[in-house]
Amino acid sequence: MDILEIESTIQRFAIFAQLDRQAIADVARSSKPRCILRGQAAFDQGEQANAIFLVLNGRFKAIQMDPDGSQIVTRLAGAGDLIGHLSAFNETPYPVTAVAILDGEILAWGRRTFVDLLLRHPQLSLALIRYMGLSIEEAHKRLHEATNEHVERRIAHAILRLVRQGGRPVEGGIEIPFPITRQDIGLMSGTTLQTVSRTLSAWQKNGIVDGGRQHLVLRDPHAIVAIAEEQ
């Protein structure tokens, strides 16, 4: 991907949408594009955070490994999302491993390089504050779900987040168009693979969802919303 393609792509993302052409060109020239194949990691948990990344295309799963060997999927990131930025700004190790679940492209900036961009372009600083505020709000919602809601409702919320992040209309429903396993949904909702499998199987019998091991289609999205909101 050349500089002009990078400029054309990033100006469509919300965090860069208010920048003028000169600022967009500065951001693009300062970046280093990378291709990440499915199964590869953009960075690993525990690695010192010295770079900030923007997802241009593809999708990444943030996996956190606890000392006892258990895992949790803390986030899915798609086109227009930043990854690794909080750790880079804090100069701390990455708390997760960012694994590609689809082939994709990312842009990378060194921490100092990105800070210099923020100093040169105040509109970028404001956009970053808004972006981080929305991320914090989403984290608070997930914490509330984990501590206050029963498991079926948590699973429904996890699926609705996947839909918001990339769901697309198909004949007879809404498809999540990237590989997502039942274990991933369990890690996202704080429950076991067995519970997710049992819940999805029941929903499939009732015509609410359909799909295979890594594929999910919502046949009755309104029913999922009703479960999430306990209607």
N, C-alpha and C positions, 0 to 999 in steps of 0.2 A: 504494500500500500504506500503510494507516494504522498507527499505533503498536501497536494491539492485534494486528494481523496480523503485524507485525514481531516482537513479543514471542513470539507463538505459534510462529513459524517458527524463530527462533534458539535457543529453548530445546531444540529437537530435535537441535541440533548438538553434537558431543562437547565442543567448547571452551567451551560455555556451559552444559552439562548439569548441572553441580554448583552453579550459582548459584541463590540464592533469588529469589523473585518481585521483591523490591525491587531487587536487583542487575540482573535481567533488564530491568526497566522503566528503570533508569538507563542501561544500555547502549543500549536501543532509542531512548530520548529523545535521546541524544547523537549518534545517527547521522543520516546524510543518504541517503535512498534514491535510486538512479539506475537508469534503464532503459538498457540497452545493446543495440543491434540487431546482428544478425549482420554481421560484417565491420568493426564499429566497435571502437575500442580504449578500454579503461578508462584506460590511460596509455601513454606512448610511451617507448622506450629513450632515455636521455639527459636526460629531463625530471627536474627536481629533485623528489625524493620528499618530498612534504609531506602525504601521506594514506595511510591503511591501508584496505584493502577486504576485504569478506566477500562471497563469492558466495552469493546466496540461491537462485538457480536459473539454468539455462543452463550453458554450459561455455566456458572460456577457454583459449586456447593461448598460452603464453609463448614468444615468438620472440626470439632474440638474433642480431643482425646483426654480423658481424665486419668489420674495416676493409677486407678484400678483397672484401666483398660476399657472402660465404658466410653461410648461416643455419644455426641449430640450434634445434630445439624442445626447450626445457629442461624443460617441464612442461605438463601439462594439469590445470586446476583446475575442480572442480565444486562443487555445493551443499555448504556447510559449510567450504569452503577459504578461507583468507586469501591475499591476493595483495598484493604491494608492501610487506609489513610489514618485511622485513629492511632494505630500503633506507631506509624511513622512520625506523626506530629508529637506524640508523647515520648518518642525515642525508646520504645520498649519492644521486646520480642513480639512477633505475631502470635496471637492467642489461638489461632486456628490454622488449618491447612486448607487452601483454596484449590479444589480439584475441579477440573473441567469435566462436565457431564456431556458436553458436545464440543466438537472442534470449534475453536474460536480465535479471535484476535483481541489483543489488549494493547493499551498504551501504558508506558511506564515513565515516571518522572522520579529523579532523585529527590529526597526530602528537601534539601536546600534549594534545588531548582524550583520545586513547586511553591515553596515559601516565597521565593523571589517573584514568581508569577502573581501570587496573592498581593504582594506589596506594590507591584506595578499596576495591577488592575483591580481596583476596589470593588467593581461589580462582581468579579469572580469571588472575592471574599464574602460578599453578601449572599451570593448564590450558595456557597459552601455552607454558610451558617444555616440557611433554610434547609438545605439537604440534610445536614446533621441533626437539625431539630426534628425533621420528619422521621429520621432513623431512630432517634431516642423515643419518640412517641410510639413507634411500632414496637420497640423493645418493651416499653411499659405495658402495652396491650398483651404481648405474649406472656409477660410475667404474671399479669392478672389472670390470664387463662389458665396458666399452669398451677396457680395456687387456689383458684376459686371455682373452676368449672369441672364438671364430670367429663369422663374420657370421650364419650361420643361427641360431645360438643367441641372438645379440643380438636378432635380429628376433623370435624366439619370446618372449623376455623382454619386449620392447616391447609385443607384443600382449597378453600376460598382464597387464601393468600397465593397459592399456586396459580389460580385462575387470574387473579389481579396482575400477577407478574408476567403472564404470557399466554393466557387462555385464548383460544380462537374459536369462532363459531364453525361448526360443521353440521352436516345434515343430522338432525335429531338430537342436537345438544351442543355442549361446549367441550372442546378437547384441550387437554394439557399437552402441548406438542413437543415435549422433551422427555427423556427417560426419567421416570420417577418410580422408585420401588416402594413397596409397602413398608419395608424397613426404614426408608427415608422418611415416610410420613410418620412412622412411629417415633423416630428420633426428633422430628419437628414438633410433635405433639406431646412428648414426654410419656410415651406408653410403649408397650411391647409389640413386636411383630405379630404375635398370636392375636392380640386384641385388635390390631388394625385389620388383620386378615378376616377375623370373625365379623367385625363391623362392616367392612366393605362387601363381604359375601352376603350379609343380610340386606345391605342396601341394593346389591345387584339383584337379588331375588325380588325386591320390591320395585325394580325398574328405575332406581335413583341414579345409579352409576353403571358403567360397563368398562371392560378393558382387561388386559392381561397383566403379566408380572411387572412390566415397566411402562404400562400405557394406561391412561385413565381418561374416560369421557363422562362428563356429567349429563345424564339423560334428563334429569329433573333438577335443574339448578335451584329452583324455588324451594324444593324440599331440603336441599343442603342448607340454604339460608335459614329456613324455618328451624332446622335442628340447631344451627349455630346460635340462633336467637331464642331458642326454646319456645317457639310459638306452637 
